């Protein structure tokens, strides 16, 4: 690699207490057939050996790899995944950027397939992904290329920063920065703004990401549920204001209704349901629940009933 030239891809790996998996993630990049990339590991104030494990993995880079394309940066204290992504993006030099979670991996040839698909001038390239849970493995992901924001279900398929390339120039303006302190749906908060601008997008059939599902542990604590709910509502509010500022509220109204519904749905989950909180938050959704085509009918019926309580 030429150290003076900007790489084609910047791969940002936010990492917090990821010592058991960070090496595997980095090695999956180092083994790619496409090599014009930089790896930026953002150690987000980890209390374990994340940094040393990352550096150890870097030492196994091919002899042809420019060491300046392997960078470890980070925060002295844990700042959250949104801040870690933004730190990595601010350091990135690639024409395109992508995210790799520290507990996931890239399949062989993933980068080559994405870059080849971008050759026609695409600003966003989306691949499929392998959903890996224990010994179970299945392929999933978005199928169609010309899908509008209103047509996009709110799932990791469409709104992850991983498994896709995004032109870095789309992300460098001040109004595209990650929403600070909102660490649940942080990817959605970025990708929804990108897709609202209707970039040239290509979707390919090959899997470009290995999404590893951790074994299910105990249920979320009450405080974790509250944080999740508050972050989801916060992202929806930020996006609502952003859409209004861009004059895009009417164009993407269906998406925003669906997003607001999804953001507040946790008011009605778990043992301690809160119908009053549900009705008071984004009340504009309440009378339109039955129009939400991405929500299964049974849930539309149930939440329509809640709105009438």
Order of alpha helices (4+ residues) and beta strands (2+ residues): beta-alpha-beta-alpha-beta-alpha-beta-alpha-beta-beta-alpha-beta-alpha-beta-alpha-alpha-alpha-alpha
